[in-house]
Amino acid sequence: MATLILEAEHTRLRLTLLSSHIRFSIPFQSTETTTFFVSFHFSHFLLFFFSLFDTFLDAG
């Protein structure tokens, strides 16, 4: 199970995805110079992705 958190304040937006394998966070600030930052642990992301893929295969 994953939790998606969306926080907005004025021109700032923060999106966070939490699960047992991954913490995916996107802070976004809308200004003249748009800043976009993504950080996650890639190997954990792959584990999370393939576990979802296996679930879909088992369901099929």
C-alpha positions as a Markdown table, in Angstrom:
| # | Residue | x | y | z |
|---|---|---|---|---|
| 1 | Met | 0.0 | 0.0 | 0.0 |
| 2 | Ala | 1.2 | 3.5 | -0.9 |
| 3 | Thr | 0.3 | 6.9 | 0.4 |
| 4 | Leu | 0.2 | 9.9 | -1.8 |
| 5 | Ile | 0.6 | 13.3 | -0.1 |
| 6 | Leu | 0.0 | 16.6 | -2.0 |
| 7 | Glu | 0.7 | 19.9 | -0.2 |
| 8 | Ala | 0.1 | 23.3 | -1.8 |
| 9 | Glu | 1.0 | 26.7 | -0.3 |
| 10 | His | 0.9 | 29.9 | -2.4 |
| 11 | Thr | 3.1 | 29.1 | -5.4 |
| 12 | Arg | 4.8 | 26.1 | -3.9 |
| 13 | Leu | 3.6 | 22.5 | -4.5 |
| 14 | Arg | 5.0 | 19.3 | -2.9 |
| 15 | Leu | 4.1 | 15.8 | -3.9 |
| 16 | Thr | 5.2 | 12.8 | -1.8 |
| 17 | Leu | 4.6 | 9.1 | -2.5 |
| 18 | Leu | 5.2 | 6.8 | 0.5 |
| 19 | Ser | 5.3 | 3.0 | 0.6 |
| 20 | Ser | 7.3 | 0.3 | 2.3 |
| 21 | His | 9.9 | 0.4 | -0.4 |
| 22 | Ile | 10.1 | 4.0 | -1.6 |
| 23 | Arg | 9.8 | 7.7 | -0.6 |
| 24 | Phe | 9.3 | 9.7 | -3.7 |
| 25 | Ser | 9.1 | 13.5 | -3.2 |
| 26 | Ile | 8.7 | 16.3 | -5.7 |
| 27 | Pro | 9.0 | 19.8 | -4.3 |
| 28 | Phe | 7.8 | 22.3 | -7.0 |
| 29 | Gln | 8.0 | 26.0 | -6.9 |
| 30 | Ser | 6.4 | 28.1 | -9.7 |
| 31 | Thr | 8.4 | 31.3 | -10.1 |
| 32 | Glu | 10.2 | 33.0 | -13.1 |
| 33 | Thr | 12.8 | 30.2 | -12.9 |
| 34 | Thr | 10.8 | 27.0 | -12.4 |
| 35 | Thr | 12.5 | 24.6 | -10.0 |
| 36 | Phe | 11.8 | 20.9 | -10.2 |
| 37 | Phe | 13.5 | 18.3 | -8.0 |
| 38 | Val | 13.0 | 14.5 | -7.8 |
| 39 | Ser | 14.8 | 12.3 | -5.3 |
| 40 | Phe | 14.3 | 8.6 | -4.6 |
| 41 | His | 16.4 | 5.5 | -4.1 |
| 42 | Phe | 16.5 | 3.9 | -7.5 |
| 43 | Ser | 17.0 | 0.3 | -6.4 |
| 44 | His | 14.0 | 0.6 | -4.1 |
| 45 | Phe | 12.0 | 2.1 | -6.9 |
| 46 | Leu | 12.8 | -0.9 | -9.1 |
| 47 | Leu | 11.8 | -3.3 | -6.3 |
| 48 | Phe | 8.5 | -1.4 | -5.9 |
| 49 | Phe | 7.9 | -1.4 | -9.7 |
| 50 | Phe | 8.6 | -5.1 | -10.2 |
| 51 | Ser | 6.5 | -6.0 | -7.2 |
| 52 | Leu | 3.6 | -4.2 | -8.9 |
| 53 | Phe | 4.4 | -5.9 | -12.2 |
| 54 | Asp | 4.4 | -9.3 | -10.6 |
| 55 | Thr | 1.0 | -8.6 | -9.0 |
| 56 | Phe | -0.5 | -7.8 | -12.4 |
| 57 | Leu | 1.0 | -10.9 | -13.9 |
| 58 | Asp | -0.4 | -13.1 | -11.0 |
| 59 | Ala | -3.9 | -11.4 | -11.5 |
| 60 | Gly | -3.8 | -12.2 | -15.3 |
